[in-house]
Amino acid sequence: MQSVNVVFHIDEMEKWSLLLANVRNLVKVVDHASSNIVVLSNAKAVLVFDDSASLTHVHLMQELSRQGIEFTVCQNSLNGVGIAIDLLPEYVKVVPVGVLSLIEKQAEGFAYIKP
């Protein structure tokens, strides 16, 4: 199995099911232990962490994080919608500026996926 470096970008709540399905499908066909697979959420997509209807997504994220998938969220977006960092699940990493994180990952050679 090959390893990959990829960042999945989500900024819309409506796209969480599609994005998580993409990540699950990728994990099945690559060596996820030696891969760097990152999911970065910003804009309205961060509301997944403040929406009881999204618990299925949050549980799936937790399961994927156990497989080495990194979940990151934009601090500016959290501030914009009023979500406190201490309300986030423990597996979520906060980055100061989501778009800057995307630029850095792409400069490091990460593939960019936006479902």
N, C-alpha and C positions, 0 to 999 in steps of 0.2 A: 504494500500500500504506500502511496505517496503522501508526503506531508505538504501542507499549504500554509500560506500566510494570507489571511483574508479579514477584511473588516466589513461587516454588514451594517448598513446605516438605515435607521428608521426614524421618521419624523411625523408619522401619521398613526393615530390609534387604530384605524381600520386595517392597517397592514400587519399587525402583530401575528395573526394566524399564519399568513403567508410567509413572513420572515422566519418564524420558528419552524415551520415545515421545511423551509430551505435549509436551515441549520441542521435539523435532524437528518435530512437526506444526505447532506454533506458528511456528517459524522459517520454515517454508515459506510462510506466508500473511501475515506482517507484515514491515515494514521493520526487520529486526533490527539494522541499522547505526545507526538512530536510536532504537531501543527500549532500555529498561533491563530486561533479563531476568536474574533472580537465582535461583539454586538454593541454598537454605539447608538443610544437613543437621545434625541433632542426634540425641541419644539413640543408639539402637543403629544407626542408619543410617550413622554415621561409620565403622563397621566395614568399609565398602566399601573403605576405604583400607588395610586390614590383612588382606585376604582374597584369596589368589591366585585363587580361583574367580571373583572379581569383576573380573578384568582387562578383560573385554569392556566392562563399565560404565565403568571408568576411562579406557579408550581412547576411548570415545564422548564422555565428558566433555571430554577433551582436544580432540577434534575440534570440539565445540560451543563450547569456550572460544575457539578460533580464529575463530569467527563472532561473538564478542562476548558470549557468555553468561558471566555471572559465577558462579563456584562458591564458596560460603562454607561454613564449618564452625564449629561451636561449640567453643570452647576447653574449656569445662567438660565437654562430652561426650568430647572427646579425652582429657582427664585421667581421666575416669571409666572408660574402657576401656584406658587405658595406651598410647595412640598418641602418639609424639613428633611435634612439629610438623615437624621436619626430615625426617621420612619421607613427608610429603605431597608430591604433585606440585606443580610450580612454579606452576601456574595456580590453585591453591586458596588463597583468602584466609581467614584465621582471624579470627573475631569473638569477643570475650570471652564474651558470653552470647547464645546463639542466640535465645531467646525475646524478649529486649530488641531484638535486630536486627529481628525480625518486627514488633514493635510500632512501631518507628521507620519501617520501610518502609510499613506501613499508614497511619501518620500522614502520610507524605509522599505518599499517594494511590496507592500500589501496590496492584494487585489481589492477592488472596491465593488461591493454588491449593494444595490438598492432595489428591493422588490417593489 
